[in-house]
Amino acid sequence: MKKQQEYIQRSLLERDKKLLEAIRESQETKKLIAATEQKEKEGQKNVGGSFGNSVLMLGRRSNQD
């Protein structure tokens, strides 16, 4: 009976370690995605203005030809 309890305890500890590792990886991935989206958003703001709009319009005209 004692060996069974020890086995169960070890199994639960191993499961918990793997679960926490998966949660950490998931959180890290979410942070990386959020950071990438933020950089893209900031990049779009920097491209804006009259020059950015002119480039966009030129691109649309060439696509229509």
N, C-alpha and C positions, 0 to 999 in steps of 0.2 A: 504493500500500500504506500509506503514512504517513497519508493522509487517512482511509482506512478505520479505521486504529487510533485516530485522533483522534475520529472519529465514535463508535466503540464506547466509548471512554473517556468522552466527554461523555454518551452515553446511559446508561451505568452510573452516573455521578455524579448525573444527573437522577433516575434510578430510586431511587437510595439516598436522595436528599433527600426524595422523595415518600414513601418507605417510612418514614423516620424521622418525618416529619410525621404520618403515619397512626398510628404507634405512640404518639407523644406525645398525640395527640387521644384515642386509646383509653384511655391511662393516665389522662388528665384526666377523661374520662367515668366511669371506674371510681371515681376519687376522689370525684367529685360524687355518684355513686350511694351510695357507702359513707357519705359525710357525711350525706346525706338519710336513709338508713336508721338511722343512729345518732341523729339528731335525733328521728325518729319513735319509736324505741325509748325514748329519754329522755322524750319526751312521754307515752308510755303509762305509764311509771313514775310520772310526776307526777300523772296522772289517777287512779292507783290509790288504795288505802285504802278506808275504809268509804263515803265519799261517792261515789267512783267506782263502787264495786260497787253501791251503791243506785241510781245513775243507770242502770247497765246492767240491773239487775233491772227497774226501771220500764219501760225500753225494751222488754224482752222481754215484759212483761205487756201493754203496749199492742199489740204485734204479735200476741199470741195472741187478743185480743178480736175 
